[in-house]
């Protein structure tokens, strides 16, 4: 049995949009959608206290949240098969645990507790940084009638980038979309024209090396997806700027995130962290083990 698409919901508008988007993702891949909500209230206070206070128990509220999200997902795509769960854990722990048995984990960009000035909610950021499966954070304004038929892939250093490449190719294939694979390059500021690698055009070496990395990373994986239209691009500039601009004309932006043993250190990396805050479309963060 194939692993489901899991979406975390909390009743907020971003999470309900995530449920709708996740329904499409589940149908595209022919898997079940699992809608989950985390709640700790009854674990510590108990249903009896809620009854004494004359309020609906947190369990009832939680079931209403997952029920409403499931109904929206079903309305969005009647073909989707849905299961729901209320998990008695904190939100991050619950989603990370659910992600261990998921093909992909979908979250909104911000939840009920998100402050307006925050670019990305702390839950989405923590889940993207530590999940065992790919995480898709619904950045941008999701308009189902505005489809670019393009998946953008930010190509990292080989061989660490292969998991993200394979994920991006699969997403492009099921969408019937072009895969726009981009590698940013810059000439380091400290290099001088008389550097041994800088004979001729000073920028030529770095641009050529970027193109070589694209070929190296894509060569093997693309053979498994011969039907995907593949567009390779090398672009001068910072990876953060290049990917942010490319996301404006994409349905999905895919980046890899290096995972370190023991969960120490920066689990996302600066590029993934930046696009999660600033991309104009949903962002998929694919874990890659060192």
LUMFIVO-195872 format. One record per residue (C-alpha): residue in three letters; x negated, y, z. Coordinates in nm, 2 decimals, always signed. Layout:
# residues N
@residuo ALA	xx X	yy Y	zz Z
...
This chain:
# residues 290
@residuo UNK	xx +0.00	yy +0.00	zz +0.00
@residuo UNK	xx -0.14	yy +0.34	zz -0.10
@residuo UNK	xx -0.19	yy +0.60	zz +0.17
@residuo UNK	xx +0.07	yy +0.87	zz +0.20
@residuo UNK	xx +0.04	yy +1.25	zz +0.16
@residuo UNK	xx +0.07	yy +1.39	zz +0.51
@residuo UNK	xx +0.20	yy +1.75	zz +0.58
@residuo UNK	xx +0.19	yy +1.92	zz +0.91
@residuo UNK	xx +0.49	yy +2.15	zz +0.99
@residuo UNK	xx +0.58	yy +2.38	zz +1.28
@residuo UNK	xx +0.89	yy +2.55	zz +1.15
@residuo UNK	xx +0.71	yy +2.85	zz +1.01
@residuo UNK	xx +0.76	yy +2.97	zz +0.66
@residuo UNK	xx +0.40	yy +2.87	zz +0.55
@residuo UNK	xx +0.45	yy +2.52	zz +0.68
@residuo UNK	xx +0.79	yy +2.48	zz +0.51
@residuo UNK	xx +0.63	yy +2.59	zz +0.18
@residuo UNK	xx +0.35	yy +2.34	zz +0.25
@residuo UNK	xx +0.62	yy +2.06	zz +0.28
@residuo UNK	xx +0.77	yy +2.15	zz -0.06
@residuo UNK	xx +0.42	yy +2.16	zz -0.22
@residuo UNK	xx +0.33	yy +1.83	zz -0.05
@residuo UNK	xx +0.65	yy +1.67	zz -0.19
@residuo UNK	xx +0.53	yy +1.75	zz -0.54
@residuo UNK	xx +0.18	yy +1.61	zz -0.46
@residuo UNK	xx +0.33	yy +1.28	zz -0.33
@residuo UNK	xx +0.54	yy +1.23	zz -0.64
@residuo UNK	xx +0.25	yy +1.31	zz -0.87
@residuo UNK	xx +0.05	yy +1.04	zz -0.71
@residuo UNK	xx +0.34	yy +0.79	zz -0.66
@residuo UNK	xx +0.30	yy +0.78	zz -0.28
@residuo UNK	xx +0.51	yy +0.85	zz +0.03
@residuo UNK	xx +0.53	yy +1.18	zz +0.20
@residuo UNK	xx +0.49	yy +1.18	zz +0.58
@residuo UNK	xx +0.61	yy +1.49	zz +0.76
@residuo UNK	xx +0.46	yy +1.54	zz +1.11
@residuo UNK	xx +0.50	yy +1.78	zz +1.39
@residuo UNK	xx +0.30	yy +1.80	zz +1.71
@residuo UNK	xx +0.46	yy +1.88	zz +2.04
@residuo UNK	xx +0.31	yy +1.87	zz +2.39
@residuo UNK	xx +0.59	yy +2.04	zz +2.59
@residuo UNK	xx +0.77	yy +1.73	zz +2.71
@residuo UNK	xx +0.45	yy +1.55	zz +2.78
@residuo UNK	xx +0.38	yy +1.80	zz +3.06
@residuo UNK	xx +0.72	yy +1.93	zz +3.15
@residuo UNK	xx +0.96	yy +1.65	zz +3.07
@residuo UNK	xx +1.31	yy +1.65	zz +2.92
@residuo UNK	xx +1.47	yy +1.66	zz +3.26
@residuo UNK	xx +1.35	yy +2.02	zz +3.32
@residuo UNK	xx +1.49	yy +2.13	zz +2.99
@residuo UNK	xx +1.83	yy +1.99	zz +3.08
@residuo UNK	xx +1.81	yy +2.17	zz +3.42
@residuo UNK	xx +1.74	yy +2.50	zz +3.24
@residuo UNK	xx +2.02	yy +2.44	zz +3.00
@residuo UNK	xx +1.79	yy +2.45	zz +2.70
@residuo UNK	xx +1.75	yy +2.19	zz +2.42
@residuo UNK	xx +1.46	yy +1.97	zz +2.49
@residuo UNK	xx +1.14	yy +2.02	zz +2.29
@residuo UNK	xx +1.20	yy +1.68	zz +2.14
@residuo UNK	xx +1.53	yy +1.80	zz +1.99
@residuo UNK	xx +1.36	yy +2.11	zz +1.86
@residuo UNK	xx +1.07	yy +1.91	zz +1.72
@residuo UNK	xx +1.31	yy +1.67	zz +1.54
@residuo UNK	xx +1.50	yy +1.96	zz +1.40
@residuo UNK	xx +1.17	yy +2.10	zz +1.26
@residuo UNK	xx +1.06	yy +1.78	zz +1.09
@residuo UNK	xx +1.42	yy +1.72	zz +0.97
@residuo UNK	xx +1.45	yy +2.07	zz +0.81
@residuo UNK	xx +1.11	yy +2.03	zz +0.65
@residuo UNK	xx +1.20	yy +1.69	zz +0.51
@residuo UNK	xx +1.52	yy +1.82	zz +0.37
@residuo UNK	xx +1.34	yy +2.10	zz +0.19
@residuo UNK	xx +1.09	yy +1.86	zz +0.05
@residuo UNK	xx +1.38	yy +1.63	zz -0.07
@residuo UNK	xx +1.56	yy +1.92	zz -0.23
@residuo UNK	xx +1.24	yy +2.03	zz -0.40
@residuo UNK	xx +1.18	yy +1.68	zz -0.54
@residuo UNK	xx +1.46	yy +1.42	zz -0.50
@residuo UNK	xx +1.22	yy +1.14	zz -0.61
@residuo UNK	xx +1.00	yy +1.17	zz -0.31
@residuo UNK	xx +1.01	yy +0.90	zz -0.04
@residuo UNK	xx +0.98	yy +1.06	zz +0.31
@residuo UNK	xx +0.91	yy +0.95	zz +0.66
@residuo UNK	xx +0.89	yy +1.18	zz +0.96
@residuo UNK	xx +0.71	yy +1.17	zz +1.30
@residuo UNK	xx +0.69	yy +1.39	zz +1.62
@residuo UNK	xx +0.35	yy +1.34	zz +1.77
@residuo UNK	xx +0.29	yy +1.40	zz +2.15
@residuo UNK	xx -0.05	yy +1.57	zz +2.10
@residuo UNK	xx -0.19	yy +1.91	zz +2.04
@residuo UNK	xx -0.16	yy +2.01	zz +1.68
@residuo UNK	xx -0.52	yy +1.98	zz +1.57
@residuo UNK	xx -0.57	yy +1.64	zz +1.73
@residuo UNK	xx -0.24	yy +1.51	zz +1.59
@residuo UNK	xx -0.32	yy +1.62	zz +1.23
@residuo UNK	xx -0.67	yy +1.48	zz +1.25
@residuo UNK	xx -0.54	yy +1.15	zz +1.37
@residuo UNK	xx -0.27	yy +1.15	zz +1.10
@residuo UNK	xx -0.53	yy +1.23	zz +0.84
@residuo UNK	xx -0.72	yy +0.90	zz +0.91
@residuo UNK	xx -0.43	yy +0.72	zz +0.73
@residuo UNK	xx -0.36	yy +0.97	zz +0.46
@residuo UNK	xx -0.47	yy +1.02	zz +0.10
@residuo UNK	xx -0.45	yy +1.39	zz +0.16
@residuo UNK	xx -0.35	yy +1.62	zz +0.44
@residuo UNK	xx -0.15	yy +1.94	zz +0.36
@residuo UNK	xx -0.11	yy +2.25	zz +0.58
@residuo UNK	xx +0.01	yy +2.60	zz +0.55
@residuo UNK	xx -0.23	yy +2.89	zz +0.57
@residuo UNK	xx -0.09	yy +3.01	zz +0.90
@residuo UNK	xx +0.16	yy +2.88	zz +1.16
@residuo UNK	xx +0.41	yy +3.03	zz +1.41
@residuo UNK	xx +0.13	yy +3.14	zz +1.64
@residuo UNK	xx -0.08	yy +3.30	zz +1.36
@residuo UNK	xx -0.14	yy +3.68	zz +1.41
@residuo UNK	xx -0.06	yy +3.88	zz +1.10
@residuo UNK	xx -0.41	yy +4.02	zz +1.07
@residuo UNK	xx -0.57	yy +3.67	zz +1.06
@residuo UNK	xx -0.66	yy +3.55	zz +0.72
@residuo UNK	xx -0.63	yy +3.18	zz +0.80
@residuo UNK	xx -0.48	yy +3.01	zz +1.11
@residuo UNK	xx -0.71	yy +2.84	zz +1.35
@residuo UNK	xx -0.53	yy +2.51	zz +1.31
@residuo UNK	xx -0.58	yy +2.50	zz +0.94
@residuo UNK	xx -0.94	yy +2.60	zz +0.97
@residuo UNK	xx -1.01	yy +2.33	zz +1.24
@residuo UNK	xx -0.84	yy +2.06	zz +1.04
@residuo UNK	xx -1.02	yy +2.15	zz +0.72
@residuo UNK	xx -1.35	yy +2.14	zz +0.91
@residuo UNK	xx -1.30	yy +1.80	zz +1.07
@residuo UNK	xx -1.05	yy +1.58	zz +0.88
@residuo UNK	xx -1.17	yy +1.25	zz +0.74
@residuo UNK	xx -0.95	yy +1.29	zz +0.43
@residuo UNK	xx -0.92	yy +1.58	zz +0.18
@residuo UNK	xx -0.73	yy +1.87	zz +0.32
@residuo UNK	xx -0.52	yy +2.11	zz +0.11
@residuo UNK	xx -0.45	yy +2.45	zz +0.26
@residuo UNK	xx -0.17	yy +2.64	zz +0.08
@residuo UNK	xx -0.34	yy +2.97	zz +0.01
@residuo UNK	xx -0.18	yy +3.23	zz -0.22
@residuo UNK	xx +0.19	yy +3.27	zz -0.32
@residuo UNK	xx +0.32	yy +2.94	zz -0.44
@residuo UNK	xx +0.55	yy +2.99	zz -0.73
@residuo UNK	xx +0.67	yy +2.66	zz -0.88
@residuo UNK	xx +0.76	yy +2.84	zz -1.21
@residuo UNK	xx +0.40	yy +2.98	zz -1.25
@residuo UNK	xx +0.17	yy +2.70	zz -1.35
@residuo UNK	xx -0.17	yy +2.75	zz -1.50
@residuo UNK	xx -0.24	yy +2.39	zz -1.58
@residuo UNK	xx -0.59	yy +2.44	zz -1.44
@residuo UNK	xx -0.78	yy +2.28	zz -1.15
@residuo UNK	xx -1.10	yy +2.47	zz -1.06
@residuo UNK	xx -1.39	yy +2.28	zz -0.91
@residuo UNK	xx -1.68	yy +2.45	zz -0.73
@residuo UNK	xx -1.98	yy +2.23	zz -0.82
@residuo UNK	xx -2.23	yy +2.18	zz -0.53
@residuo UNK	xx -2.57	yy +2.02	zz -0.51
@residuo UNK	xx -2.60	yy +1.67	zz -0.64
@residuo UNK	xx -2.55	yy +1.40	zz -0.52
@residuo UNK	xx -2.35	yy +1.54	zz -0.23
@residuo UNK	xx -2.08	yy +1.68	zz -0.46
@residuo UNK	xx -1.95	yy +1.36	zz -0.61
@residuo UNK	xx -1.65	yy +1.31	zz -0.37
@residuo UNK	xx -1.52	yy +1.66	zz -0.46
@residuo UNK	xx -1.58	yy +1.59	zz -0.83
@residuo UNK	xx -1.38	yy +1.27	zz -0.83
@residuo UNK	xx -1.10	yy +1.43	zz -0.63
@residuo UNK	xx -1.08	yy +1.72	zz -0.87
@residuo UNK	xx -1.07	yy +1.49	zz -1.18
@residuo UNK	xx -0.79	yy +1.29	zz -1.03
@residuo UNK	xx -0.59	yy +1.60	zz -0.95
@residuo UNK	xx -0.64	yy +1.74	zz -1.30
@residuo UNK	xx -0.54	yy +1.40	zz -1.45
@residuo UNK	xx -0.21	yy +1.37	zz -1.26
@residuo UNK	xx -0.12	yy +1.73	zz -1.34
@residuo UNK	xx -0.21	yy +1.71	zz -1.71
@residuo UNK	xx -0.44	yy +2.00	zz -1.64
@residuo UNK	xx -0.78	yy +2.13	zz -1.75
@residuo UNK	xx -1.06	yy +2.08	zz -1.51
@residuo UNK	xx -1.26	yy +2.40	zz -1.49
@residuo UNK	xx -1.60	yy +2.30	zz -1.34
@residuo UNK	xx -1.80	yy +2.61	zz -1.24
@residuo UNK	xx -2.15	yy +2.65	zz -1.10
@residuo UNK	xx -2.25	yy +2.99	zz -0.98
@residuo UNK	xx -2.62	yy +3.09	zz -1.01
@residuo UNK	xx -2.83	yy +3.39	zz -0.90
@residuo UNK	xx -3.19	yy +3.49	zz -0.95
@residuo UNK	xx -3.35	yy +3.51	zz -0.60
@residuo UNK	xx -3.44	yy +3.87	zz -0.51
@residuo UNK	xx -3.80	yy +3.78	zz -0.42
@residuo UNK	xx -3.88	yy +3.64	zz -0.76
@residuo UNK	xx -4.10	yy +3.85	zz -0.99
@residuo UNK	xx -4.14	yy +3.84	zz -1.37
@residuo UNK	xx -4.49	yy +3.68	zz -1.33
@residuo UNK	xx -4.35	yy +3.38	zz -1.13
@residuo UNK	xx -4.46	yy +3.05	zz -1.30
@residuo UNK	xx -4.10	yy +2.96	zz -1.37
@residuo UNK	xx -4.00	yy +3.30	zz -1.50
@residuo UNK	xx -4.18	yy +3.30	zz -1.84
@residuo UNK	xx -3.96	yy +3.46	zz -2.10
@residuo UNK	xx -3.61	yy +3.56	zz -1.98
@residuo UNK	xx -3.63	yy +3.58	zz -1.60
@residuo UNK	xx -3.28	yy +3.46	zz -1.55
@residuo UNK	xx -3.30	yy +3.17	zz -1.81
@residuo UNK	xx -3.44	yy +2.92	zz -1.57
@residuo UNK	xx -3.17	yy +2.96	zz -1.31
@residuo UNK	xx -2.89	yy +2.95	zz -1.57
@residuo UNK	xx -3.03	yy +2.64	zz -1.73
@residuo UNK	xx -3.07	yy +2.47	zz -1.40
@residuo UNK	xx -2.71	yy +2.55	zz -1.31
@residuo UNK	xx -2.60	yy +2.39	zz -1.64
@residuo UNK	xx -2.82	yy +2.08	zz -1.57
@residuo UNK	xx -2.65	yy +2.04	zz -1.23
@residuo UNK	xx -2.31	yy +2.06	zz -1.39
@residuo UNK	xx -2.40	yy +1.78	zz -1.63
@residuo UNK	xx -2.57	yy +1.57	zz -1.36
@residuo UNK	xx -2.27	yy +1.59	zz -1.12
@residuo UNK	xx -2.00	yy +1.54	zz -1.38
@residuo UNK	xx -2.15	yy +1.28	zz -1.61
@residuo UNK	xx -2.06	yy +0.96	zz -1.43
@residuo UNK	xx -1.73	yy +1.07	zz -1.28
@residuo UNK	xx -1.58	yy +1.21	zz -1.60
@residuo UNK	xx -1.62	yy +0.87	zz -1.77
@residuo UNK	xx -1.35	yy +0.74	zz -1.54
@residuo UNK	xx -1.11	yy +1.01	zz -1.66
@residuo UNK	xx -1.15	yy +1.04	zz -2.04
@residuo UNK	xx -0.82	yy +1.21	zz -2.08
@residuo UNK	xx -0.90	yy +1.51	zz -1.87
@residuo UNK	xx -0.99	yy +1.83	zz -2.06
@residuo UNK	xx -1.32	yy +1.94	zz -1.90
@residuo UNK	xx -1.45	yy +2.30	zz -1.92
@residuo UNK	xx -1.80	yy +2.36	zz -1.79
@residuo UNK	xx -1.90	yy +2.71	zz -1.69
@residuo UNK	xx -2.21	yy +2.86	zz -1.53
@residuo UNK	xx -2.15	yy +3.21	zz -1.39
@residuo UNK	xx -2.39	yy +3.46	zz -1.25
@residuo UNK	xx -2.30	yy +3.58	zz -0.90
@residuo UNK	xx -2.23	yy +3.45	zz -0.55
@residuo UNK	xx -2.04	yy +3.12	zz -0.53
@residuo UNK	xx -1.79	yy +3.29	zz -0.30
@residuo UNK	xx -1.71	yy +3.57	zz -0.55
@residuo UNK	xx -1.71	yy +3.34	zz -0.86
@residuo UNK	xx -1.47	yy +3.09	zz -0.70
@residuo UNK	xx -1.24	yy +3.36	zz -0.56
@residuo UNK	xx -1.20	yy +3.51	zz -0.90
@residuo UNK	xx -1.15	yy +3.17	zz -1.07
@residuo UNK	xx -0.88	yy +3.09	zz -0.82
@residuo UNK	xx -0.66	yy +3.36	zz -0.96
@residuo UNK	xx -0.59	yy +3.15	zz -1.27
@residuo UNK	xx -0.57	yy +2.81	zz -1.10
@residuo UNK	xx -0.32	yy +2.57	zz -0.95
@residuo UNK	xx -0.58	yy +2.42	zz -0.72
@residuo UNK	xx -0.93	yy +2.51	zz -0.61
@residuo UNK	xx -1.15	yy +2.21	zz -0.50
@residuo UNK	xx -1.46	yy +2.25	zz -0.29
@residuo UNK	xx -1.67	yy +2.00	zz -0.10
@residuo UNK	xx -1.76	yy +2.03	zz +0.27
@residuo UNK	xx -2.06	yy +1.87	zz +0.41
@residuo UNK	xx -1.99	yy +1.66	zz +0.72
@residuo UNK	xx -2.26	yy +1.61	zz +0.98
@residuo UNK	xx -2.29	yy +1.30	zz +1.21
@residuo UNK	xx -2.16	yy +1.37	zz +1.55
@residuo UNK	xx -1.94	yy +1.66	zz +1.43
@residuo UNK	xx -2.21	yy +1.92	zz +1.53
@residuo UNK	xx -2.30	yy +2.22	zz +1.33
@residuo UNK	xx -2.10	yy +2.41	zz +1.06
@residuo UNK	xx -1.87	yy +2.14	zz +0.92
@residuo UNK	xx -1.73	yy +2.35	zz +0.64
@residuo UNK	xx -2.02	yy +2.55	zz +0.50
@residuo UNK	xx -2.00	yy +2.92	zz +0.41
@residuo UNK	xx -1.85	yy +2.87	zz +0.07
@residuo UNK	xx -1.56	yy +2.65	zz +0.18
@residuo UNK	xx -1.50	yy +2.88	zz +0.48
@residuo UNK	xx -1.49	yy +3.19	zz +0.25
@residuo UNK	xx -1.25	yy +3.05	zz -0.01
@residuo UNK	xx -1.01	yy +2.92	zz +0.26
@residuo UNK	xx -0.98	yy +3.28	zz +0.37
@residuo UNK	xx -0.97	yy +3.45	zz +0.03
@residuo UNK	xx -0.86	yy +3.22	zz -0.25
@residuo UNK	xx -0.55	yy +3.31	zz -0.46
@residuo UNK	xx -0.43	yy +2.95	zz -0.49
@residuo UNK	xx -0.42	yy +2.63	zz -0.28
@residuo UNK	xx -0.76	yy +2.51	zz -0.17
@residuo UNK	xx -0.86	yy +2.14	zz -0.14
@residuo UNK	xx -1.15	yy +2.08	zz +0.10
@residuo UNK	xx -1.31	yy +1.74	zz +0.03
@residuo UNK	xx -1.53	yy +1.59	zz +0.31
@residuo UNK	xx -1.87	yy +1.47	zz +0.20
@residuo UNK	xx -2.10	yy +1.28	zz +0.43
@residuo UNK	xx -2.47	yy +1.37	zz +0.46
